[in-house]
């Protein structure tokens, strides 16, 4: 029986390929649904959500529970945004793109957090930076409540 020789170059290539495949598999999404009409709950990562232009409805106000968020995409800019119902019941909306290096922020524990470098923003205080490296708040997205609907202003 003959033994095949494996060159050092091929061995390293196989090892790097295995590591790369593992990293890619670990980055995949769960593909699950929040199961709550689209509103994301504490700890949920943002999704693209519906595309909403100026004056268009984002979601029914009753579909966004206190201390939760609803993702949407600004149809005019293509930018991911997030509508947040604060603990006190107020509604606010911000860009979901971190001002540090443009990673998507996630709503978690009443805050908007960037998973890339740890920036944290306070949606109850104009998306002010609570923890850097970001040094600017998230831009506000104007909204208004009309009847039962939350609309992009």
N, CA, C and O atoms as a GROMACS GRO file, in nm:
protein
  612
    1UNK      N    1   0.084  -0.115   0.000
    1UNK     CA    2   0.000   0.000   0.000
    1UNK      C    3   0.090   0.123   0.000
    1UNK      O    4   0.184   0.131   0.079
    2UNK      N    5   0.063   0.218  -0.087
    2UNK     CA    6   0.145   0.339  -0.094
    2UNK      C    7   0.078   0.452  -0.017
    2UNK      O    8  -0.044   0.465  -0.013
    3UNK      N    9   0.162   0.534   0.044
    3UNK     CA   10   0.112   0.649   0.119
    3UNK      C   11   0.129   0.773   0.032
    3UNK      O   12   0.237   0.796  -0.023
    4UNK      N   13   0.022   0.852   0.020
    4UNK     CA   14   0.030   0.976  -0.058
    4UNK      C   15   0.096   1.083   0.028
    4UNK      O   16   0.065   1.097   0.147
    5UNK      N   17   0.186   1.158  -0.034
    5UNK     CA   18   0.252   1.266   0.039
    5UNK      C   19   0.166   1.392   0.029
    5UNK      O   20   0.113   1.426  -0.076
    6UNK      N   21   0.155   1.460   0.140
    6UNK     CA   22   0.080   1.584   0.147
    6UNK      C   23   0.182   1.696   0.169
    6UNK      O   24   0.250   1.699   0.271
    7UNK      N   25   0.189   1.787   0.072
    7UNK     CA   26   0.287   1.895   0.085
    7UNK      C   27   0.246   1.991   0.197
    7UNK      O   28   0.129   2.000   0.234
    8UNK      N   29   0.344   2.061   0.248
    8UNK     CA   30   0.319   2.159   0.354
    8UNK      C   31   0.219   2.265   0.304
    8UNK      O   32   0.130   2.305   0.378
    9UNK      N   33   0.235   2.310   0.181
    9UNK     CA   34   0.149   2.412   0.124
    9UNK      C   35   0.003   2.364   0.119
    9UNK      O   36  -0.088   2.439   0.154
   10UNK      N   37  -0.017   2.241   0.076
   10UNK     CA   38  -0.152   2.185   0.067
   10UNK      C   39  -0.212   2.166   0.206
   10UNK      O   40  -0.330   2.191   0.227
   11UNK      N   41  -0.129   2.121   0.302
   11UNK     CA   42  -0.175   2.100   0.439
   11UNK      C   43  -0.223   2.232   0.500
   11UNK      O   44  -0.330   2.237   0.561
   12UNK      N   45  -0.145   2.338   0.484
   12UNK     CA   46  -0.183   2.469   0.537
   12UNK      C   47  -0.309   2.520   0.467
   12UNK      O   48  -0.398   2.576   0.532
   13UNK      N   49  -0.318   2.501   0.338
   13UNK     CA   50  -0.437   2.542   0.263
   13UNK      C   51  -0.563   2.473   0.312
   13UNK      O   52  -0.668   2.536   0.325
   14UNK      N   53  -0.553   2.343   0.339
   14UNK     CA   54  -0.668   2.269   0.391
   14UNK      C   55  -0.708   2.320   0.529
   14UNK      O   56  -0.826   2.334   0.559
   15UNK      N   57  -0.609   2.347   0.612
   15UNK     CA   58  -0.637   2.398   0.747
   15UNK      C   59  -0.706   2.533   0.743
   15UNK      O   60  -0.803   2.556   0.815
   16UNK      N   61  -0.655   2.624   0.659
   16UNK     CA   62  -0.716   2.757   0.648
   16UNK      C   63  -0.856   2.748   0.590
   16UNK      O   64  -0.945   2.822   0.631
   17UNK      N   65  -0.876   2.657   0.495
   17UNK     CA   66  -1.009   2.638   0.437
   17UNK      C   67  -1.109   2.592   0.541
   17UNK      O   68  -1.224   2.637   0.543
   18UNK      N   69  -1.067   2.501   0.628
   18UNK     CA   70  -1.156   2.452   0.735
   18UNK      C   71  -1.191   2.563   0.833
   18UNK      O   72  -1.306   2.575   0.874
   19UNK      N   73  -1.092   2.644   0.870
   19UNK     CA   74  -1.116   2.754   0.963
   19UNK      C   75  -1.211   2.855   0.898
   19UNK      O   76  -1.304   2.902   0.963
   20UNK      N   77  -1.188   2.888   0.772
   20UNK     CA   78  -1.274   2.983   0.702
   20UNK      C   79  -1.417   2.936   0.694
   20UNK      O   80  -1.510   3.014   0.715
   21UNK      N   81  -1.437   2.808   0.665
   21UNK     CA   82  -1.572   2.753   0.658
   21UNK      C   83  -1.641   2.759   0.794
   21UNK      O   84  -1.760   2.787   0.802
   22UNK      N   85  -1.565   2.733   0.900
   22UNK     CA   86  -1.622   2.740   1.035
   22UNK      C   87  -1.664   2.882   1.070
   22UNK      O   88  -1.770   2.902   1.129
   23UNK      N   89  -1.580   2.980   1.034
   23UNK     CA   90  -1.612   3.119   1.063
   23UNK      C   91  -1.737   3.161   0.988
   23UNK      O   92  -1.825   3.226   1.045
   24UNK      N   93  -1.746   3.127   0.861
   24UNK     CA   94  -1.862   3.164   0.780
   24UNK      C   95  -1.988   3.098   0.836
   24UNK      O   96  -2.092   3.163   0.843
   25UNK      N   97  -1.981   2.973   0.874
   25UNK     CA   98  -2.097   2.904   0.929
   25UNK      C   99  -2.141   2.969   1.060
   25UNK      O  100  -2.260   2.978   1.087
   26UNK      N  101  -2.047   3.014   1.139
   26UNK     CA  102  -2.080   3.079   1.265
   26UNK      C  103  -2.143   3.215   1.248
   26UNK      O  104  -2.208   3.264   1.341
   27UNK      N  105  -2.125   3.278   1.132
   27UNK     CA  106  -2.182   3.411   1.108
   27UNK      C  107  -2.323   3.404   1.052
   27UNK      O  108  -2.389   3.507   1.041
   28UNK      N  109  -2.370   3.287   1.016
   28UNK     CA  110  -2.502   3.275   0.956
   28UNK      C  111  -2.611   3.310   1.054
   28UNK      O  112  -2.596   3.292   1.175
   29UNK      N  113  -2.723   3.362   0.999
   29UNK     CA  114  -2.837   3.398   1.083
   29UNK      C  115  -2.921   3.277   1.112
   29UNK      O  116  -2.911   3.175   1.044
   30UNK      N  117  -3.005   3.288   1.215
   30UNK     CA  118  -3.094   3.180   1.252
   30UNK      C  119  -3.209   3.164   1.156
   30UNK      O  120  -3.266   3.055   1.145
   31UNK      N  121  -3.245   3.273   1.086
   31UNK     CA  122  -3.353   3.266   0.990
   31UNK      C  123  -3.489   3.256   1.055
   31UNK      O  124  -3.590   3.241   0.986
   32UNK      N  125  -3.495   3.264   1.187
   32UNK     CA  126  -3.622   3.254   1.256
   32UNK      C  127  -3.695   3.386   1.254
   32UNK      O  128  -3.638   3.490   1.220
   33UNK      N  129  -3.822   3.382   1.293
   33UNK     CA  130  -3.904   3.500   1.300
   33UNK      C  131  -3.928   3.536   1.445
   33UNK      O  132  -3.932   3.448   1.532
   34UNK      N  133  -3.943   3.663   1.471
   34UNK     CA  134  -3.970   3.706   1.608
   34UNK      C  135  -4.106   3.658   1.653
   34UNK      O  136  -4.131   3.645   1.773
   35UNK      N  137  -4.197   3.631   1.558
   35UNK     CA  138  -4.327   3.578   1.592
   35UNK      C  139  -4.416   3.679   1.663
   35UNK      O  140  -4.510   3.641   1.733
   36UNK      N  141  -4.387   3.807   1.645
   36UNK     CA  142  -4.468   3.908   1.711
   36UNK      C  143  -4.507   4.019   1.615
   36UNK      O  144  -4.505   4.137   1.651
   37UNK      N  145  -4.542   3.980   1.493
   37UNK     CA  146  -4.586   4.079   1.397
   37UNK      C  147  -4.473   4.161   1.340
   37UNK      O  148  -4.499   4.264   1.277
   38UNK      N  149  -4.350   4.120   1.359
   38UNK     CA  150  -4.237   4.190   1.301
   38UNK      C  151  -4.160   4.274   1.400
   38UNK      O  152  -4.046   4.312   1.373
   39UNK      N  153  -4.218   4.305   1.515
   39UNK     CA  154  -4.147   4.385   1.613
   39UNK      C  155  -4.035   4.301   1.672
   39UNK      O  156  -4.054   4.184   1.706
   40UNK      N  157  -3.918   4.361   1.686
   40UNK     CA  158  -3.807   4.288   1.744
   40UNK      C  159  -3.806   4.313   1.893
   40UNK      O  160  -3.842   4.421   1.939
   41UNK      N  161  -3.765   4.214   1.967
   41UNK     CA  162  -3.765   4.226   2.112
   41UNK      C  163  -3.624   4.248   2.162
   41UNK      O  164  -3.530   4.256   2.083
   42UNK      N  165  -3.610   4.257   2.290
   42UNK     CA  166  -3.480   4.283   2.351
   42UNK      C  167  -3.377   4.184   2.301
   42UNK      O  168  -3.398   4.063   2.305
   43UNK      N  169  -3.263   4.237   2.252
   43UNK     CA  170  -3.153   4.153   2.208
   43UNK      C  171  -3.160   4.116   2.061
   43UNK      O  172  -3.068   4.051   2.011
   44UNK      N  173  -3.266   4.154   1.991
   44UNK     CA  174  -3.280   4.114   1.852
   44UNK      C  175  -3.194   4.201   1.762
   44UNK      O  176  -3.183   4.322   1.783
   45UNK      N  177  -3.134   4.140   1.662
   45UNK     CA  178  -3.057   4.215   1.564
   45UNK      C  179  -3.153   4.276   1.463
   45UNK      O  180  -3.260   4.222   1.438
   46UNK      N  181  -3.115   4.388   1.404
   46UNK     CA  182  -3.204   4.452   1.311
   46UNK      C  183  -3.220   4.373   1.182
   46UNK      O  184  -3.128   4.302   1.140
   47UNK      N  185  -3.333   4.384   1.122
   47UNK     CA  186  -3.360   4.328   0.991
   47UNK      C  187  -3.387   4.446   0.901
   47UNK      O  188  -3.398   4.559   0.949
   48UNK      N  189  -3.399   4.424   0.772
   48UNK     CA  190  -3.424   4.532   0.679
   48UNK      C  191  -3.562   4.592   0.701
   48UNK      O  192  -3.577   4.715   0.695
   49UNK      N  193  -3.664   4.511   0.728
   49UNK     CA  194  -3.799   4.560   0.749
   49UNK      C  195  -3.858   4.618   0.622
   49UNK      O  196  -3.793   4.617   0.517
   50UNK      N  197  -3.980   4.670   0.630
   50UNK     CA  198  -4.045   4.726   0.511
   50UNK      C  199  -3.976   4.853   0.465
   50UNK      O  200  -3.917   4.926   0.545
   51UNK      N  201  -3.985   4.880   0.335
   51UNK     CA  202  -3.932   5.006   0.280
   51UNK      C  203  -4.040   5.112   0.296
   51UNK      O  204  -4.153   5.094   0.253
   52UNK      N  205  -4.003   5.223   0.360
   52UNK     CA  206  -4.099   5.326   0.394
   52UNK      C  207  -4.047   5.462   0.348
   52UNK      O  208  -3.938   5.503   0.386
   53UNK      N  209  -4.127   5.530   0.266
   53UNK     CA  210  -4.092   5.664   0.221
   53UNK      C  211  -4.161   5.770   0.305
   53UNK      O  212  -4.242   5.736   0.392
   54UNK      N  213  -4.132   5.896   0.280
   54UNK     CA  214  -4.193   6.006   0.355
   54UNK      C  215  -4.344   5.998   0.345
   54UNK      O  216  -4.400   5.981   0.236
   55UNK      N  217  -4.410   6.010   0.460
   55UNK     CA  218  -4.556   6.008   0.466
   55UNK      C  219  -4.617   5.870   0.471
   55UNK      O  220  -4.737   5.857   0.496
   56UNK      N  221  -4.540   5.767   0.446
   56UNK     CA  222  -4.593   5.630   0.444
   56UNK      C  223  -4.595   5.569   0.584
   56UNK      O  224  -4.517   5.606   0.672
   57UNK      N  225  -4.688   5.474   0.602
   57UNK     CA  226  -4.702   5.405   0.731
   57UNK      C  227  -4.585   5.308   0.752
   57UNK      O  228  -4.546   5.235   0.661
   58UNK      N  229  -4.531   5.310   0.871
   58UNK     CA  230  -4.424   5.217   0.909
   58UNK      C  231  -4.487   5.092   0.969
   58UNK      O  232  -4.456   4.980   0.928
   59UNK      N  233  -4.576   5.112   1.066
   59UNK     CA  234  -4.638   5.002   1.139
   59UNK      C  235  -4.756   5.058   1.218
   59UNK      O  236  -4.762   5.179   1.242
   60UNK      N  237  -4.849   4.973   1.257
   60UNK     CA  238  -4.956   5.017   1.348
   60UNK      C  239  -4.895   5.038   1.486
   60UNK      O  240  -4.812   4.960   1.532
   61UNK      N  241  -4.936   5.145   1.550
   61UNK     CA  242  -4.880   5.180   1.681
   61UNK      C  243  -4.896   5.065   1.781
   61UNK      O  244  -4.807   5.042   1.863
   62UNK      N  245  -5.007   4.994   1.775
   62UNK     CA  246  -5.034   4.885   1.870
   62UNK      C  247  -4.942   4.766   1.852
   62UNK      O  248  -4.934   4.680   1.940
   63UNK      N  249  -4.872   4.757   1.739
   63UNK     CA  250  -4.784   4.644   1.712
   63UNK      C  251  -4.644   4.660   1.771
   63UNK      O  252  -4.562   4.568   1.763
   64UNK      N  253  -4.617   4.775   1.831
   64UNK     CA  254  -4.485   4.798   1.889
   64UNK      C  255  -4.503   4.812   2.041
   64UNK      O  256  -4.546   4.916   2.090
   65UNK      N  257  -4.469   4.706   2.113
   65UNK     CA  258  -4.484   4.702   2.259
   65UNK      C  259  -4.379   4.790   2.326
   65UNK      O  260  -4.274   4.817   2.267
   66UNK      N  261  -4.405   4.834   2.449
   66UNK     CA  262  -4.302   4.909   2.522
   66UNK      C  263  -4.172   4.828   2.533
   66UNK      O  264  -4.173   4.706   2.548
   67UNK      N  265  -4.061   4.900   2.525
   67UNK     CA  266  -3.927   4.840   2.534
   67UNK      C  267  -3.902   4.739   2.422
   67UNK      O  268  -3.843   4.633   2.443
   68UNK      N  269  -3.948   4.775   2.300
   68UNK     CA  270  -3.921   4.691   2.184
   68UNK      C  271  -3.892   4.782   2.064
   68UNK      O  272  -3.906   4.904   2.073
   69UNK      N  273  -3.854   4.720   1.955
   69UNK     CA  274  -3.817   4.797   1.836
   69UNK      C  275  -3.874   4.732   1.711
   69UNK      O  276  -3.900   4.612   1.709
   70UNK      N  277  -3.891   4.813   1.607
   70UNK     CA  278  -3.942   4.766   1.478
   70UNK      C  279  -3.848   4.818   1.370
   70UNK      O  280  -3.835   4.940   1.353
   71UNK      N  281  -3.783   4.730   1.296
   71UNK     CA  282  -3.690   4.773   1.192
   71UNK      C  283  -3.765   4.814   1.065
   71UNK      O  284  -3.870   4.757   1.033
   72UNK      N  285  -3.712   4.912   0.994
   72UNK     CA  286  -3.764   4.948   0.863
   72UNK      C  287  -3.651   5.009   0.782
   72UNK      O  288  -3.548   5.049   0.836
   73UNK      N  289  -3.673   5.016   0.652
   73UNK     CA  290  -3.573   5.073   0.562
   73UNK      C  291  -3.627   5.204   0.507
   73UNK      O  292  -3.741   5.208   0.459
   74UNK      N  293  -3.549   5.309   0.513
   74UNK     CA  294  -3.588   5.438   0.457
   74UNK      C  295  -3.583   5.425   0.305
   74UNK      O  296  -3.476   5.408   0.247
   75UNK      N  297  -3.700   5.433   0.241
   75UNK     CA  298  -3.707   5.414   0.096
   75UNK      C  299  -3.633   5.524   0.020
   75UNK      O  300  -3.587   5.502  -0.091
   76UNK      N  301  -3.622   5.643   0.080
   76UNK     CA  302  -3.557   5.754   0.013
   76UNK      C  303  -3.404   5.742   0.013
   76UNK      O  304  -3.339   5.783  -0.083
   77UNK      N  305  -3.348   5.685   0.119
   77UNK     CA  306  -3.202   5.674   0.130
   77UNK      C  307  -3.151   5.531   0.122
   77UNK      O  308  -3.032   5.508   0.098
   78UNK      N  309  -3.241   5.433   0.142
   78UNK     CA  310  -3.200   5.292   0.145
   78UNK      C  311  -3.136   5.253   0.277
   78UNK      O  312  -3.087   5.141   0.291
   79UNK      N  313  -3.135   5.343   0.374
   79UNK     CA  314  -3.069   5.319   0.501
   79UNK      C  315  -3.158   5.243   0.599
   79UNK      O  316  -3.278   5.272   0.610
   80UNK      N  317  -3.099   5.147   0.669
   80UNK     CA  318  -3.172   5.075   0.774
   80UNK      C  319  -3.204   5.172   0.887
   80UNK      O  320  -3.121   5.254   0.926
   81UNK      N  321  -3.326   5.161   0.938
   81UNK     CA  322  -3.371   5.246   1.047
   81UNK      C  323  -3.442   5.160   1.150
   81UNK      O  324  -3.473   5.043   1.124
   82UNK      N  325  -3.467   5.218   1.267
   82UNK     CA  326  -3.534   5.142   1.372
   82UNK      C  327  -3.629   5.234   1.448
   82UNK      O  328  -3.592   5.343   1.491
   83UNK      N  329  -3.753   5.187   1.462
   83UNK     CA  330  -3.855   5.255   1.542
   83UNK      C  331  -3.852   5.191   1.680
   83UNK      O  332  -3.860   5.068   1.691
   84UNK      N  333  -3.842   5.271   1.784
   84UNK     CA  334  -3.832   5.219   1.920
   84UNK      C  335  -3.948   5.272   2.003
   84UNK      O  336  -3.975   5.392   2.005
   85UNK      N  337  -4.016   5.181   2.073
   85UNK     CA  338  -4.112   5.224   2.175
   85UNK      C  339  -4.038   5.217   2.307
   85UNK      O  340  -3.998   5.111   2.354
   86UNK      N  341  -4.020   5.335   2.366
   86UNK     CA  342  -3.949   5.344   2.493
   86UNK      C  343  -4.032   5.285   2.606
   86UNK      O  344  -4.152   5.262   2.590
   87UNK      N  345  -3.970   5.261   2.717
   87UNK     CA  346  -4.037   5.204   2.833
   87UNK      C  347  -4.157   5.289   2.875
   87UNK      O  348  -4.258   5.235   2.921
   88UNK      N  349  -4.147   5.422   2.859
   88UNK     CA  350  -4.256   5.512   2.899
   88UNK      C  351  -4.367   5.519   2.793
   88UNK      O  352  -4.466   5.590   2.814
   89UNK      N  353  -4.352   5.448   2.681
   89UNK     CA  354  -4.454   5.444   2.577
   89UNK      C  355  -4.429   5.537   2.460
   89UNK      O  356  -4.495   5.524   2.357
   90UNK      N  357  -4.335   5.631   2.472
   90UNK     CA  358  -4.304   5.722   2.362
   90UNK      C  359  -4.242   5.645   2.245
   90UNK      O  360  -4.177   5.542   2.264
   91UNK      N  361  -4.264   5.697   2.124
   91UNK     CA  362  -4.205   5.638   2.004
   91UNK      C  363  -4.098   5.730   1.949
   91UNK      O  364  -4.118   5.852   1.941
   92UNK      N  365  -3.984   5.674   1.912
   92UNK     CA  366  -3.874   5.747   1.850
   92UNK      C  367  -3.818   5.660   1.737
   92UNK      O  368  -3.834   5.538   1.739
   93UNK      N  369  -3.752   5.723   1.641
   93UNK     CA  370  -3.691   5.646   1.532
   93UNK      C  371  -3.554   5.705   1.500
   93UNK      O  372  -3.533   5.826   1.503
   94UNK      N  373  -3.462   5.615   1.470
   94UNK     CA  374  -3.325   5.654   1.439
   94UNK      C  375  -3.270   5.569   1.325
   94UNK      O  376  -3.324   5.464   1.291
   95UNK      N  377  -3.161   5.618   1.268
   95UNK     CA  378  -3.085   5.535   1.176
   95UNK      C  379  -3.033   5.416   1.255
   95UNK      O  380  -2.996   5.430   1.371
   96UNK      N  381  -3.032   5.299   1.192
   96UNK     CA  382  -2.980   5.178   1.258
   96UNK      C  383  -2.835   5.153   1.218
   96UNK      O  384  -2.785   5.042   1.232
   97UNK      N  385  -2.768   5.256   1.167
   97UNK     CA  386  -2.630   5.245   1.121
   97UNK      C  387  -2.539   5.321   1.218
   97UNK      O  388  -2.552   5.442   1.234
   98UNK      N  389  -2.448   5.249   1.281
   98UNK     CA  390  -2.358   5.308   1.379
   98UNK      C  391  -2.276   5.421   1.317
   98UNK      O  392  -2.228   5.409   1.204
   99UNK      N  393  -2.261   5.530   1.392
   99UNK     CA  394  -2.185   5.645   1.343
   99UNK      C  395  -2.034   5.625   1.351
   99UNK      O  396  -1.958   5.712   1.308
  100UNK      N  397  -1.990   5.511   1.404
  100UNK     CA  398  -1.846   5.484   1.412
  100UNK      C  399  -1.796   5.427   1.279
  100UNK      O  400  -1.716   5.491   1.211
  101UNK      N  401  -1.844   5.307   1.242
  101UNK     CA  402  -1.797   5.246   1.118
  101UNK      C  403  -1.910   5.178   1.040
  101UNK      O  404  -1.886   5.081   0.969
  102UNK      N  405  -2.031   5.230   1.055
  102UNK     CA  406  -2.146   5.190   0.973
  102UNK      C  407  -2.194   5.046   0.990
  102UNK      O  408  -2.252   4.990   0.898
  103UNK      N  409  -2.170   4.986   1.105
  103UNK     CA  410  -2.228   4.854   1.134
  103UNK      C  411  -2.374   4.874   1.176
  103UNK      O  412  -2.410   4.982   1.224
  104UNK      N  413  -2.455   4.772   1.159
  104UNK     CA  414  -2.596   4.780   1.200
  104UNK      C  415  -2.607   4.763   1.351
  104UNK      O  416  -2.550   4.669   1.408
  105UNK      N  417  -2.680   4.853   1.415
  105UNK     CA  418  -2.700   4.843   1.559
  105UNK      C  419  -2.819   4.753   1.589
  105UNK      O  420  -2.906   4.732   1.504
  106UNK      N  421  -2.823   4.699   1.711
  106UNK     CA  422  -2.932   4.611   1.755
  106UNK      C  423  -2.993   4.669   1.882
  106UNK      O  424  -2.923   4.728   1.964
  107UNK      N  425  -3.123   4.652   1.898
  107UNK     CA  426  -3.192   4.698   2.018
  107UNK      C  427  -3.176   4.592   2.126
  107UNK      O  428  -3.211   4.475   2.107
  108UNK      N  429  -3.122   4.634   2.242
  108UNK     CA  430  -3.098   4.539   2.351
  108UNK      C  431  -3.104   4.613   2.485
  108UNK      O  432  -3.035   4.714   2.504
  109UNK      N  433  -3.185   4.563   2.575
  109UNK     CA  434  -3.195   4.618   2.711
  109UNK      C  435  -3.222   4.769   2.712
  109UNK      O  436  -3.164   4.842   2.792
  110UNK      N  437  -3.310   4.815   2.625
  110UNK     CA  438  -3.346   4.956   2.622
  110UNK      C  439  -3.245   5.045   2.554
  110UNK      O  440  -3.259   5.168   2.558
  111UNK      N  441  -3.143   4.988   2.493
  111UNK     CA  442  -3.038   5.064   2.426
  111UNK      C  443  -3.018   5.013   2.284
  111UNK      O  444  -3.063   4.903   2.250
  112UNK      N  445  -2.953   5.093   2.201
  112UNK     CA  446  -2.913   5.050   2.066
  112UNK      C  447  -2.763   5.024   2.072
  112UNK      O  448  -2.685   5.114   2.100
  113UNK      N  449  -2.724   4.901   2.045
  113UNK     CA  450  -2.585   4.859   2.063
  113UNK      C  451  -2.525   4.813   1.931
  113UNK      O  452  -2.589   4.745   1.852
  114UNK      N  453  -2.400   4.852   1.908
  114UNK     CA  454  -2.327   4.811   1.789
  114UNK      C  455  -2.242   4.689   1.823
  114UNK      O  456  -2.157   4.695   1.912
  115UNK      N  457  -2.265   4.577   1.753
  115UNK     CA  458  -2.189   4.456   1.782
  115UNK      C  459  -2.045   4.460   1.730
  115UNK      O  460  -1.963   4.377   1.772
  116UNK      N  461  -2.013   4.553   1.643
  116UNK     CA  462  -1.879   4.554   1.583
  116UNK      C  463  -1.771   4.604   1.680
  116UNK      O  464  -1.667   4.540   1.695
  117UNK      N  465  -1.796   4.717   1.745
  117UNK     CA  466  -1.692   4.774   1.831
  117UNK      C  467  -1.744   4.819   1.966
  117UNK      O  468  -1.672   4.885   2.041
  118UNK      N  469  -1.869   4.785   1.999
  118UNK     CA  470  -1.919   4.809   2.134
  118UNK      C  471  -1.983   4.944   2.162
  118UNK      O  472  -2.013   4.973   2.277
  119UNK      N  473  -2.005   5.026   2.060
  119UNK     CA  474  -2.073   5.154   2.086
  119UNK      C  475  -2.215   5.127   2.133
  119UNK      O  476  -2.280   5.033   2.087
  120UNK      N  477  -2.263   5.212   2.225
  120UNK     CA  478  -2.399   5.199   2.278
  120UNK      C  479  -2.464   5.336   2.274
  120UNK      O  480  -2.403   5.437   2.310
  121UNK      N  481  -2.591   5.339   2.230
  121UNK     CA  482  -2.666   5.463   2.215
  121UNK      C  483  -2.794   5.456   2.298
  121UNK      O  484  -2.852   5.348   2.313
  122UNK      N  485  -2.837   5.570   2.353
  122UNK     CA  486  -2.957   5.575   2.436
  122UNK      C  487  -3.073   5.634   2.356
  122UNK      O  488  -3.077   5.755   2.334
  123UNK      N  489  -3.169   5.551   2.312
  123UNK     CA  490  -3.280   5.603   2.233
  123UNK      C  491  -3.370   5.700   2.311
  123UNK      O  492  -3.440   5.780   2.251
  124UNK      N  493  -3.369   5.693   2.444
  124UNK     CA  494  -3.451   5.782   2.525
  124UNK      C  495  -3.389   5.921   2.539
  124UNK      O  496  -3.453   6.013   2.589
  125UNK      N  497  -3.264   5.936   2.496
  125UNK     CA  498  -3.193   6.064   2.508
  125UNK      C  499  -3.139   6.109   2.372
  125UNK      O  500  -3.025   6.153   2.363
  126UNK      N  501  -3.221   6.097   2.268
  126UNK     CA  502  -3.178   6.141   2.135
  126UNK      C  503  -3.070   6.055   2.074
  126UNK      O  504  -2.992   6.103   1.992
  127UNK      N  505  -3.063   5.929   2.113
  127UNK     CA  506  -2.961   5.834   2.065
  127UNK      C  507  -2.820   5.881   2.099
  127UNK      O  508  -2.726   5.858   2.024
  128UNK      N  509  -2.808   5.947   2.214
  128UNK     CA  510  -2.677   5.994   2.261
  128UNK      C  511  -2.584   5.875   2.284
  128UNK      O  512  -2.628   5.766   2.319
  129UNK      N  513  -2.455   5.898   2.262
  129UNK     CA  514  -2.354   5.794   2.282
  129UNK      C  515  -2.334   5.771   2.431
  129UNK      O  516  -2.300   5.864   2.505
  130UNK      N  517  -2.355   5.648   2.475
  130UNK     CA  518  -2.329   5.610   2.614
  130UNK      C  519  -2.193   5.546   2.629
  130UNK      O  520  -2.129   5.555   2.734
  131UNK      N  521  -2.148   5.479   2.521
  131UNK     CA  522  -2.021   5.409   2.522
  131UNK      C  523  -1.964   5.414   2.381
  131UNK      O  524  -2.034   5.379   2.285
  132UNK      N  525  -1.839   5.457   2.365
  132UNK     CA  526  -1.775   5.468   2.235
  132UNK      C  527  -1.720   5.336   2.188
  132UNK      O  528  -1.733   5.235   2.256
  133UNK      N  529  -1.658   5.338   2.074
  133UNK     CA  530  -1.582   5.444   2.012
  133UNK      C  531  -1.661   5.547   1.930
  133UNK      O  532  -1.605   5.649   1.892
  134UNK      N  533  -1.789   5.525   1.902
  134UNK     CA  534  -1.866   5.627   1.829
  134UNK      C  535  -1.863   5.755   1.911
  134UNK      O  536  -1.867   5.751   2.034
  135UNK      N  537  -1.858   5.870   1.842
  135UNK     CA  538  -1.857   5.997   1.914
  135UNK      C  539  -1.972   6.088   1.871
  135UNK      O  540  -1.979   6.203   1.914
  136UNK      N  541  -2.062   6.037   1.787
  136UNK     CA  542  -2.181   6.112   1.745
  136UNK      C  543  -2.305   6.027   1.767
  136UNK      O  544  -2.300   5.905   1.751
  137UNK      N  545  -2.418   6.090   1.803
  137UNK     CA  546  -2.542   6.013   1.819
  137UNK      C  547  -2.591   5.960   1.685
  137UNK      O  548  -2.547   6.006   1.579
  138UNK      N  549  -2.682   5.865   1.691
  138UNK     CA  550  -2.746   5.816   1.568
  138UNK      C  551  -2.838   5.925   1.515
  138UNK      O  552  -2.906   5.991   1.594
  139UNK      N  553  -2.843   5.945   1.384
  139UNK     CA  554  -2.935   6.045   1.328
  139UNK      C  555  -3.081   6.006   1.353
  139UNK      O  556  -3.118   5.890   1.340
  140UNK      N  557  -3.161   6.105   1.390
  140UNK     CA  558  -3.303   6.082   1.413
  140UNK      C  559  -3.376   6.070   1.280
  140UNK      O  560  -3.344   6.140   1.184
  141UNK      N  561  -3.475   5.983   1.276
  141UNK     CA  562  -3.563   5.969   1.160
  141UNK      C  563  -3.698   6.027   1.203
  141UNK      O  564  -3.758   5.978   1.298
  142UNK      N  565  -3.747   6.131   1.134
  142UNK     CA  566  -3.872   6.194   1.176
  142UNK      C  567  -3.993   6.102   1.155
  142UNK      O  568  -4.009   6.041   1.049
  143UNK      N  569  -4.077   6.094   1.258
  143UNK     CA  570  -4.199   6.012   1.252
  143UNK      C  571  -4.315   6.094   1.307
  143UNK      O  572  -4.295   6.196   1.373
  144UNK      N  573  -4.438   6.048   1.279
  144UNK     CA  574  -4.558   6.106   1.339
  144UNK      C  575  -4.661   5.996   1.354
  144UNK      O  576  -4.661   5.899   1.277
  145UNK      N  577  -4.749   6.009   1.451
  145UNK     CA  578  -4.857   5.913   1.470
  145UNK      C  579  -4.983   5.974   1.412
  145UNK      O  580  -5.021   6.086   1.447
  146UNK      N  581  -5.047   5.900   1.323
  146UNK     CA  582  -5.170   5.943   1.257
  146UNK      C  583  -5.273   5.834   1.274
  146UNK      O  584  -5.264   5.729   1.211
  147UNK      N  585  -5.371   5.857   1.359
  147UNK     CA  586  -5.468   5.752   1.388
  147UNK      C  587  -5.399   5.636   1.457
  147UNK      O  588  -5.337   5.653   1.562
  148UNK      N  589  -5.408   5.517   1.397
  148UNK     CA  590  -5.344   5.398   1.453
  148UNK      C  591  -5.205   5.374   1.395
  148UNK      O  592  -5.134   5.284   1.439
  149UNK      N  593  -5.166   5.454   1.297
  149UNK     CA  594  -5.041   5.427   1.225
  149UNK      C  595  -4.927   5.520   1.265
  149UNK      O  596  -4.947   5.639   1.290
  150UNK      N  597  -4.808   5.462   1.271
  150UNK     CA  598  -4.687   5.540   1.287
  150UNK      C  599  -4.635   5.562   1.146
  150UNK      O  600  -4.611   5.466   1.072
  151UNK      N  601  -4.618   5.687   1.108
  151UNK     CA  602  -4.575   5.721   0.972
  151UNK      C  603  -4.440   5.791   0.973
  151UNK      O  604  -4.401   5.856   1.070
  152UNK      N  605  -4.371   5.775   0.863
  152UNK     CA  606  -4.246   5.848   0.842
  152UNK      C  607  -4.285   5.991   0.807
  152UNK      O  608  -4.362   6.012   0.713
  153UNK      N  609  -4.235   6.089   0.879
  153UNK     CA  610  -4.271   6.230   0.855
  153UNK      C  611  -4.186   6.289   0.743
  153UNK      O  612  -4.202   6.406   0.709
   0.00000   0.00000   0.00000
